[in-house]
Amino acid sequence: MRFAFWTTIYVLWFVVWTDNLWWLLGVPVIFDLCVSKLFNRYVWSHYKSWKANNRVVKEIMSWVEAIVWAAAVASIIHIYVFQMYKIPSPSMEGSMMVGDYLYVSKITYGPKMPNTPIAMPLVHNTMPFTGGKSYSEALQYPYKRIAGRRSVERGDIVVFNYPTGDTVLLEQQATNYYDVLKDYQRRYGASARRKLAQDYTIEARPVDRRENYVKRAVGIPNDTVEVRDGVLYVNGVEFDDPQERQYLYQVMTSSPLSKSVFDRLDISSYDMVDYDRVHNIYLLYLRDSDVKALRSSSNVVSVERWVDRLESYVFFPGDFRWTEDVFGPLWVPAKGATVALTTDNLPLYERIIDVYEQNELKVDGDVIYINGEPADSYTFKMDYYFMMGDNRHNSADSRFWGFVPEDHIVGHPRFVWLSLDPDKSFPDNIRWSRMFKGFDQ
């Protein structure tokens, strides 16, 4: 009966849910543990006897056993159930704040199986202290996601692997490799890649070992996203923005703002871009409620929102000359959808075809070749998403690096389990009001 009970649980969890028949190799192990007990009789009993006769060995092995079991259980939970994530930057303020520690559910969208299963448990991509790789690429699996509660919905906050994090500069990991490469190509022309390799240590990373980002999914497959003068529209309708969304504002005052004003409005050091002491002009990232409160202050002369109209190559896809506040319209690709390809619109889909969906892409004059064949259309193999930070003028998001493929989706943040203000010291740095704050979207 024990064997039947545990086998049923095991098969439903590891075989049916993960759709992986290799897990059936564990059934004989369960049979031995519950029925035949051969391992216990010929291995485990001798091991326990050997350990009991040596006090030092007993002490060491007790610690080893505890660490191994804890790592095994934690790894299973980390892969299949949830992981913790710390907010490192202000791109999602004020919905999420720097110093928030999130519980990220893997169950919501379905756990994604590791592409590189041979890895140090609970370490993402870099070994602590030594700085080397925490994983081996000797064994790699293709993308596979097991069943979850639902798919990504418009407005969800999502944790995902950074799409353009497939290549990193180890000495400057906070910088986008492709932005640096573009800069080198302008400066050094055909020798740009060779020069870049001389100046930096370049490392390629598989999907599951790329850095984790958190943004809001404002565009789901088949949506059309557009930003007009800083206002986001999806399918021609103004997006239902969160109340905590922030923009950059110029605040002119007759006298300096006091510290109590910043504390009352919860404006952190990350929210202040600049302060002109001569003219009492602040550049601040503010929520709508902050703007209303400041405009009602007696020493505030004006509060004006900044609109970015400076076209730049840094915005996706680099050739369309869009800005943070004037962007699109841009259609978000969907699995199974077919798009007509021309050399004019190819920059929008080039990375999808070449990198994310691993085709050989080549352009010769006006002719596009995919896997050696002339192509005037392309059918997408995956769903894609358009992500934006709630801090609209301080977020490196899809406006800069494009679409997020479905195989990069990690999970859905459910609540804040701890929040520490980096501007304060313990115990004043604990934000008690944010503890266990949930996210409906």
ABEGO torsion letter per residue (X at the ends): XAAAAAAAAAAAAAAAAAGBAAAAAAAAAAAAAAAAGAAAAAAAAAAAAAAAABAAAAAAAAAAAAAAAAAAAAAAAAAAABBBBBBABAAAOAABBBGBBBBBBAAAAEBBBBABABBBBGBAABBBGAGBBABBAABBBBBBBBBBABBBBBGBBBBBBBAAAABBBAABAABBAAAAAAAAAAAAEAAAAAAAAAABBBBBBBAAABBBBBBBBABBBGBBBBBBGGBBBBGGBBBBBBAABBBBBBBBBABBBBAAAAAAAGBBAAABABBBAAAGBBBBBBBAAAAAAAAABAABABBBBBBBABBBAABOAGAAGBBAABBOBBBBBBBGBBBBBBAAAAAAAAAAAAAAAGBBBBBBEABBBBGGBBBABBBBABBBBBBBBABAABBBBAAAAEBBBAAABABBBABBABBBBAABBOAAABBAAABGBBBAX
